[in-house]
């Protein structure tokens, strides 16, 4: 079962983010607090959205997708950028990841968005295979750049 996240889900989402950071071998980089997530998701001006994958038998959340709108200047319409998709290891293979992506694709189609995009670590072969099986194709000609910490401060000061 997939449902939009609710404020009561924030502690669970925070925990799932920590699990994802561990899986991606970068736990020290996941410094977001529950309060930051609550504000971003449910504050006066929500900046991101989330959906929960819930085990139908237990009713417990087993995964989540966090996303936000992007915009294509070439196509002239919004799209969805999937920031995080994570399903707990014990729940993988149960269709939760596919259901989360299906829901985001449904939102795109319903709203006239023309892209659903995300990044995946190049060593995460299980995820790459899963995404390709859904029909997603890598954008190999693009390189992601990022400014953070001292470099961001230096440029922005």
C-alpha positions as CSV (number, residue, x, y, z in Angstrom):
1,X,0.0,0.0,0.0
2,X,1.3,3.5,-0.9
3,X,0.0,6.6,0.8
4,X,1.2,10.2,1.2
5,X,3.3,10.8,4.2
6,X,1.7,12.5,7.2
7,X,3.3,14.5,10.0
8,X,3.3,11.5,12.3
9,X,5.5,9.7,9.8
10,X,8.4,12.1,10.3
11,X,10.3,10.0,12.9
12,X,9.9,7.0,10.6
13,X,11.1,8.9,7.6
14,X,14.1,10.2,9.6
15,X,15.0,6.6,10.6
16,X,14.6,5.4,7.0
17,X,16.9,8.2,5.8
18,X,19.5,7.1,8.3
19,X,19.2,3.5,7.1
20,X,19.6,4.6,3.5
21,X,22.7,6.6,4.5
22,X,24.2,3.5,6.1
23,X,23.3,1.4,3.0
24,X,25.0,4.1,0.8
25,X,28.1,4.0,3.0
26,X,27.8,7.6,4.1
27,X,26.1,7.7,7.5
28,X,28.1,10.8,8.6
29,X,26.5,12.8,5.7
30,X,22.9,12.3,6.9
31,X,22.7,15.2,9.3
32,X,19.1,16.3,8.7
33,X,17.0,16.5,11.9
34,X,13.4,15.5,12.4
35,X,12.4,19.2,12.8
36,X,14.1,20.1,9.5
37,X,12.2,17.3,7.8
38,X,8.9,18.3,9.4
39,X,9.3,21.9,8.2
40,X,10.3,20.8,4.7
41,X,7.4,18.4,4.3
42,X,4.6,20.0,6.3
43,X,5.7,23.6,7.1
44,X,4.1,26.8,5.8
45,X,5.8,26.3,2.4
46,X,6.4,22.6,1.8
47,X,9.5,22.1,-0.3
48,X,9.4,18.4,-0.7
49,X,6.8,15.6,-0.6
50,X,6.9,12.0,0.5
51,X,5.0,8.8,0.1
52,X,5.1,5.8,2.4
53,X,5.2,2.1,1.4
54,X,3.2,0.3,4.1
55,X,3.2,-3.4,4.7
56,X,-0.4,-4.5,4.2
57,X,-0.2,-7.2,6.8
58,X,1.2,-5.2,9.7
59,X,0.4,-1.7,8.7
60,X,4.0,-0.7,9.4
61,X,6.0,1.6,7.0
62,X,8.7,-0.4,5.2
63,X,9.9,2.3,2.7
64,X,9.5,5.8,1.4
65,X,10.0,8.1,-1.6
66,X,10.9,11.7,-1.1
67,X,10.6,14.0,-4.1
68,X,10.2,17.6,-5.3
69,X,9.2,19.4,-8.5
70,X,11.8,20.3,-11.0
71,X,11.3,22.1,-14.3
72,X,12.4,21.4,-17.9
73,X,13.1,24.6,-19.8
74,X,13.2,22.5,-23.0
75,X,9.8,20.9,-22.5
76,X,8.3,23.9,-20.6
77,X,6.7,21.8,-17.9
78,X,7.4,20.5,-14.4
79,X,8.7,17.0,-13.6
80,X,9.4,15.1,-10.5
81,X,12.9,14.7,-9.1
82,X,13.1,11.6,-6.8
83,X,15.5,12.5,-4.1
84,X,15.3,9.3,-2.1
85,X,13.7,5.9,-2.6
86,X,14.3,3.3,0.0
87,X,12.7,0.0,1.0
88,X,14.0,-1.9,4.1
89,X,16.0,-4.9,3.1
90,X,13.6,-7.4,4.7
91,X,10.7,-5.9,2.6
92,X,12.6,-5.9,-0.8
93,X,11.1,-8.0,-3.5
94,X,7.6,-7.4,-2.2
95,X,6.7,-4.8,-4.8
96,X,7.1,-1.7,-2.6
97,X,9.7,0.0,-4.7
98,X,7.8,-0.5,-7.9
99,X,4.6,0.7,-6.2
100,X,6.3,3.9,-5.0
101,X,7.6,4.6,-8.5
102,X,4.3,3.7,-10.0
103,X,2.6,6.3,-7.8
104,X,5.1,9.0,-8.8
105,X,4.6,8.1,-12.4
106,X,0.9,8.3,-11.9
107,X,1.2,11.8,-10.4
108,X,3.4,12.8,-13.4
109,X,0.8,11.6,-15.9
110,X,-2.2,13.1,-14.0
111,X,-0.5,16.5,-13.7
112,X,1.0,16.6,-17.2
113,X,4.6,16.4,-15.9
114,X,6.9,14.9,-18.5
115,X,9.8,13.6,-16.5
116,X,10.5,11.4,-13.5
117,X,14.2,11.6,-12.7
118,X,16.6,10.4,-10.0
119,X,20.2,9.5,-9.4
120,X,21.7,6.2,-8.4
121,X,25.1,5.3,-7.2
122,X,27.1,3.6,-9.9
123,X,28.0,0.7,-7.7
124,X,24.4,0.0,-6.7
125,X,23.8,-2.8,-9.3
126,X,20.6,-4.2,-7.8
127,X,18.9,-0.7,-8.0
128,X,20.3,-0.1,-11.5
129,X,18.9,-3.4,-12.7
130,X,15.5,-2.7,-11.0
131,X,15.2,0.7,-12.6
132,X,16.2,-0.6,-16.1
133,X,13.6,-3.4,-15.8
134,X,11.0,-0.6,-15.3
135,X,12.1,1.1,-18.5
136,X,14.2,3.8,-17.0
137,X,17.4,4.7,-18.9
138,X,20.6,6.1,-17.5
139,X,21.6,9.6,-18.7
140,X,25.3,8.8,-19.2
141,X,26.1,12.0,-21.0
142,X,25.5,14.1,-17.9
143,X,27.8,14.6,-14.9
144,X,26.4,15.8,-11.6
145,X,28.2,18.7,-10.0
146,X,27.7,19.8,-6.4
147,X,28.8,22.7,-4.2
148,X,28.7,22.2,-0.4
149,X,30.4,23.3,2.7
150,X,33.4,25.6,2.3
151,X,33.2,25.7,-1.5
152,X,29.6,26.8,-1.4
153,X,30.3,29.4,1.4
154,X,33.3,30.8,-0.5
155,X,31.4,31.2,-3.8
156,X,28.3,32.6,-2.0
157,X,30.1,35.1,0.2
